């Protein structure tokens, strides 16, 4: 059940004293599925658990909010998400089975129901994660991004809320959710100069300053924020209000070295995080594969840096 709240994400209105929003779809029939409780509600869509009435199969259904039903761009983004995710075939991406439109005109995606926990709630409840766990998670994400970027797709909304750790018979598996903001590189030129996609805490400066010039290195910046957050237990920004936060994002005014707030972070890992958070994309890693290789090299990556500081060059 979704609790009553001000500024309801489903309808966009303020109804703090009312029961759950009347737009909540729990109990509705969608094609062959009966919609169950809402798993999560975001700014543009809600995800519901759904059960097949005959096969007793449980899936997740992501449905665009009704107030955006006539937004052609958002609907196309949903279709793109289904198409791209289904084509990836990588274990880090949730399997998508179908896509369509509800009777009231809202786009939806049918996908696997995840069993696991997203990173934001993990770090909120337990604090900073172990260094080894952060490195493993980051390598897993970069492996997935290498595949995604290889298809000419940029995630554009990588954040701890979109990263799940799911138990499997073979061990824990990292899952990346929400390719709804993903853009095929050939389509980036269609992005309006003032159309900002992403979440302020994680978005790269160029996603604000030049959205049409964004490439895969924007995802590396977002991963740097994720790594900082998991290592420190907080975001690398300090702000007083949303305007202040957006100004700092555009100016690149953020902490880049988690070691300053957690001295136990290895120097080699600190440098990798700092490089991924470089203001200019040209100063970050060339691509996801290069950043993954640096993490896999681990402590051995520190020695060249020490030699450089001692002897120059």
C-alpha positions as CSV (number, residue, x, y, z in Angstrom):
1,X,0.0,0.0,0.0
2,X,1.2,3.5,-0.9
3,X,0.9,5.9,2.1
4,X,-0.9,9.2,1.7
5,X,1.5,12.0,1.1
6,X,1.8,15.6,0.0
7,X,2.8,16.1,-3.6
8,X,1.6,12.6,-4.6
9,X,3.9,11.1,-7.2
10,X,0.9,9.4,-8.9
11,X,-1.3,12.4,-9.5
12,X,1.0,15.3,-8.8
13,X,-1.4,16.8,-6.3
14,X,-1.4,17.5,-2.6
15,X,-3.7,15.2,-0.6
16,X,-2.0,14.4,2.7
17,X,-5.2,13.6,4.6
18,X,-6.7,11.3,2.1
19,X,-6.4,7.5,1.6
20,X,-3.9,6.2,-1.0
21,X,-4.3,8.0,-4.3
22,X,-7.3,7.0,-6.4
23,X,-4.8,6.5,-9.3
24,X,-3.2,3.6,-7.5
25,X,-3.7,0.6,-9.8
26,X,-3.6,-2.2,-7.3
27,X,-6.4,-4.7,-8.1
28,X,-6.7,-3.7,-11.7
29,X,-6.5,-6.2,-14.6
30,X,-3.8,-5.6,-17.1
31,X,-4.0,-8.0,-20.0
32,X,-3.5,-11.4,-18.4
33,X,-2.2,-10.1,-15.1
34,X,-3.8,-8.8,-11.9
35,X,-1.9,-5.9,-10.5
36,X,-0.8,-6.2,-6.9
37,X,0.9,-3.8,-4.5
38,X,3.1,-1.0,-5.7
39,X,6.8,-2.0,-5.4
40,X,7.9,1.6,-6.0
41,X,6.6,4.9,-7.2
42,X,8.9,7.4,-9.1
43,X,8.4,10.7,-10.7
44,X,7.2,9.4,-14.0
45,X,6.1,5.8,-13.4
46,X,5.1,3.2,-10.8
47,X,6.1,-0.4,-10.6
48,X,3.6,-3.0,-9.4
49,X,3.9,-6.6,-8.5
50,X,1.6,-8.6,-10.8
51,X,0.4,-12.2,-10.9
52,X,-0.8,-14.4,-13.7
53,X,-4.2,-15.7,-12.7
54,X,-3.7,-19.2,-14.2
55,X,0.1,-19.8,-14.1
56,X,0.5,-18.2,-10.7
57,X,3.6,-16.4,-12.1
58,X,4.8,-13.2,-10.5
59,X,6.3,-10.4,-12.6
60,X,6.8,-6.7,-12.2
61,X,4.9,-4.2,-14.4
62,X,6.2,-0.6,-14.8
63,X,3.4,1.8,-15.8
64,X,3.7,5.5,-16.9
65,X,1.8,7.9,-14.7
66,X,-1.6,8.8,-16.1
67,X,-0.8,12.5,-16.2
68,X,1.9,11.7,-18.7
69,X,-0.2,9.4,-21.0
70,X,-0.2,12.0,-23.8
71,X,3.5,12.8,-23.5
72,X,4.8,11.2,-26.7
73,X,8.5,11.5,-25.7
74,X,8.0,9.7,-22.4
75,X,6.0,7.0,-24.1
76,X,8.7,6.5,-26.6
77,X,11.3,6.4,-23.8
78,X,9.3,3.5,-22.4
79,X,9.3,1.6,-25.7
80,X,13.0,2.3,-26.0
81,X,13.7,0.9,-22.5
82,X,11.9,-2.3,-23.3
83,X,13.6,-2.7,-26.7
84,X,17.1,-2.0,-25.4
85,X,16.8,-4.0,-22.2
86,X,15.4,-7.0,-24.0
87,X,18.3,-6.9,-26.6
88,X,21.1,-6.6,-24.1
89,X,21.1,-10.2,-22.9
90,X,23.4,-9.4,-20.0
91,X,22.7,-10.8,-16.5
92,X,22.9,-7.3,-14.9
93,X,19.8,-6.1,-16.8
94,X,16.3,-7.2,-15.8
95,X,14.7,-9.5,-18.4
96,X,11.8,-7.6,-20.2
97,X,9.1,-9.8,-21.6
98,X,6.5,-7.4,-23.1
99,X,5.4,-3.8,-23.5
100,X,2.1,-2.2,-24.3
101,X,-0.5,0.3,-23.4
102,X,-3.2,0.3,-20.7
103,X,-6.8,0.9,-21.5
104,X,-6.4,4.5,-20.4
105,X,-3.4,5.1,-22.7
106,X,-0.4,4.6,-20.4
107,X,2.6,2.8,-21.6
108,X,3.8,-0.2,-19.6
109,X,6.6,-2.7,-19.5
110,X,6.4,-6.2,-18.1
111,X,9.6,-7.6,-16.6
112,X,11.0,-10.0,-14.1
113,X,10.2,-9.4,-10.5
114,X,13.4,-8.9,-8.6
115,X,14.2,-10.4,-5.3
116,X,16.8,-8.3,-3.6
117,X,17.5,-4.9,-2.2
118,X,18.6,-1.6,-3.8
119,X,21.8,0.1,-2.7
120,X,20.3,3.3,-1.4
121,X,18.4,1.5,1.4
122,X,21.4,-0.7,2.1
123,X,23.7,2.2,2.8
124,X,21.0,4.2,4.5
125,X,20.4,1.4,7.0
126,X,23.9,0.0,7.5
127,X,26.1,3.0,6.6
128,X,29.2,2.8,4.4
129,X,29.8,-0.5,2.7
130,X,33.0,-2.5,2.9
131,X,35.7,-1.4,0.4
132,X,35.8,-4.9,-1.1
133,X,32.0,-4.9,-1.6
134,X,32.1,-1.4,-3.3
135,X,34.8,-2.5,-5.7
136,X,32.9,-5.7,-6.6
137,X,29.7,-3.8,-7.2
138,X,31.5,-1.2,-9.3
139,X,33.3,-3.8,-11.4
140,X,29.9,-5.5,-12.0
141,X,28.3,-2.2,-13.0
142,X,31.2,-1.3,-15.4
143,X,30.9,-4.7,-17.0
144,X,27.2,-4.0,-17.7
145,X,28.0,-0.5,-18.9
146,X,30.6,-1.8,-21.3
147,X,27.8,-3.9,-23.0
148,X,25.3,-1.0,-22.8
149,X,27.7,1.6,-24.3
150,X,28.8,-0.9,-26.9
151,X,25.2,-0.8,-28.3
152,X,25.4,3.0,-28.4
153,X,23.2,3.5,-25.4
154,X,23.9,5.7,-22.4
155,X,22.0,5.0,-19.1
156,X,21.9,8.6,-18.0
157,X,20.2,7.9,-14.6
158,X,22.6,5.6,-12.8
159,X,22.1,6.0,-9.0
160,X,21.9,3.8,-5.9
161,X,18.1,3.6,-6.1
162,X,18.5,1.9,-9.6
163,X,21.1,-0.6,-8.5
164,X,19.9,-3.9,-6.8
165,X,21.8,-6.7,-5.2
166,X,19.9,-9.9,-5.8
167,X,20.7,-13.3,-4.4
168,X,20.9,-16.2,-6.9
169,X,22.0,-19.8,-6.6
170,X,25.4,-18.8,-8.0
171,X,25.8,-15.9,-5.5
172,X,24.8,-12.3,-5.4
173,X,24.1,-10.5,-8.7
174,X,24.1,-6.8,-9.4
175,X,21.1,-5.6,-11.4
176,X,20.8,-2.2,-13.1
177,X,17.2,-0.9,-13.3
178,X,15.5,1.9,-15.2
179,X,16.8,2.5,-18.6
180,X,13.8,4.8,-19.1
181,X,16.2,7.8,-19.5
182,X,18.6,5.8,-21.7
183,X,19.3,7.5,-25.0
184,X,20.7,5.9,-28.2
185,X,23.7,8.1,-29.2
186,X,22.2,8.8,-32.6
187,X,19.1,10.2,-30.9
188,X,21.1,12.6,-28.6
189,X,21.0,15.3,-31.2
190,X,17.2,15.4,-30.7
191,X,17.6,16.2,-27.0
192,X,16.6,19.8,-26.3
193,X,19.2,22.1,-24.9
194,X,17.0,22.7,-21.8
195,X,15.8,19.1,-21.4
196,X,17.5,17.7,-18.3
197,X,17.4,13.9,-17.8
198,X,18.7,12.3,-14.7
199,X,18.8,12.8,-10.9
200,X,20.6,15.9,-9.5
201,X,22.8,14.1,-7.0
202,X,24.3,11.8,-9.6
203,X,24.1,13.7,-12.9
204,X,27.3,14.8,-14.7
205,X,27.9,18.6,-15.4
206,X,27.6,18.1,-19.1
207,X,24.1,16.7,-18.7
208,X,23.1,20.2,-17.5
209,X,25.5,22.3,-19.6
210,X,25.2,20.4,-22.9
211,X,22.7,17.5,-22.9
212,X,23.2,16.9,-26.6
213,X,26.9,16.3,-26.2
214,X,26.6,13.6,-23.5
215,X,28.4,10.3,-24.1
216,X,29.2,7.2,-22.0
217,X,31.5,9.1,-19.7
218,X,28.5,10.7,-18.1
219,X,27.6,7.3,-16.7
220,X,31.2,7.0,-15.3
221,X,30.7,10.3,-13.4
222,X,27.4,8.9,-12.0
223,X,29.1,5.7,-10.9
224,X,31.8,7.9,-9.2
225,X,29.0,9.5,-7.2
226,X,27.6,6.1,-6.4
227,X,31.0,4.8,-5.3
228,X,31.6,7.9,-3.1
229,X,28.2,7.5,-1.5
230,X,28.8,3.8,-0.7
231,X,32.2,4.4,0.7
232,X,31.3,7.5,2.8
233,X,27.6,6.9,3.5
234,X,26.6,10.3,2.0
235,X,26.7,12.2,-1.3
236,X,29.7,14.3,-2.3
237,X,27.7,17.5,-2.3
238,X,26.7,19.9,0.5
239,X,23.7,22.2,-0.3
240,X,21.1,24.4,1.2
241,X,18.3,24.1,-1.4
242,X,17.7,22.6,-4.9
243,X,18.9,25.7,-6.7
244,X,22.2,25.6,-4.7
245,X,22.6,21.9,-5.5
246,X,22.1,22.5,-9.3
247,X,24.5,25.3,-9.2
248,X,27.2,23.1,-7.6
249,X,26.6,20.4,-10.1
250,X,27.0,22.8,-13.0
251,X,30.2,24.2,-11.4
252,X,31.6,20.8,-10.5
253,X,31.7,21.9,-6.9
254,X,31.8,18.6,-5.1
255,X,34.1,16.4,-3.0
256,X,36.1,14.1,-5.1
257,X,38.2,12.2,-2.6
258,X,36.3,9.8,-0.3
259,X,39.5,9.2,1.6
260,X,39.1,12.7,3.2
261,X,36.0,11.4,5.0
262,X,37.0,7.8,5.4
263,X,40.7,7.4,5.9
264,X,40.5,3.7,5.5
265,X,39.8,4.0,1.7
266,X,42.9,2.8,-0.2
267,X,44.7,5.5,-2.0
268,X,44.4,3.7,-5.4
269,X,40.6,3.5,-5.0
270,X,40.4,7.1,-3.9
271,X,42.2,8.2,-7.1
272,X,39.9,6.1,-9.3
273,X,36.8,7.7,-7.7
274,X,38.3,11.2,-8.0
275,X,39.2,10.6,-11.7
276,X,35.6,9.4,-12.5
277,X,34.3,12.6,-10.9
278,X,36.4,15.0,-13.0
279,X,34.5,18.0,-14.2
280,X,35.6,17.6,-17.8
281,X,34.6,14.3,-19.4
282,X,38.0,14.2,-21.2
283,X,39.7,13.9,-17.8
284,X,37.7,10.8,-16.8
285,X,38.4,7.3,-17.9
286,X,38.2,6.8,-21.6
287,X,35.4,4.3,-21.3
288,X,33.8,1.8,-18.9
289,X,36.2,-1.0,-19.9
290,X,39.2,1.2,-18.9
291,X,37.7,2.1,-15.5
292,X,36.9,-1.6,-14.9
293,X,40.5,-2.5,-15.7
294,X,41.8,0.0,-13.2
295,X,39.6,-1.4,-10.5
296,X,40.5,-5.0,-11.3
297,X,44.2,-4.0,-11.1
298,X,43.5,-2.9,-7.6
299,X,46.4,-2.1,-5.3
300,X,48.9,-2.6,-8.1
301,X,47.5,0.6,-9.6
302,X,48.9,2.6,-6.7
303,X,52.6,1.9,-7.4
304,X,52.9,3.9,-10.7
305,X,51.2,6.8,-8.9
306,X,53.8,6.6,-6.1
307,X,56.7,6.5,-8.5
308,X,55.3,9.4,-10.4
309,X,55.0,11.5,-7.3
310,X,58.6,10.5,-6.2
311,X,60.4,10.8,-9.5
312,X,58.0,12.8,-11.7
313,X,57.1,12.0,-15.3
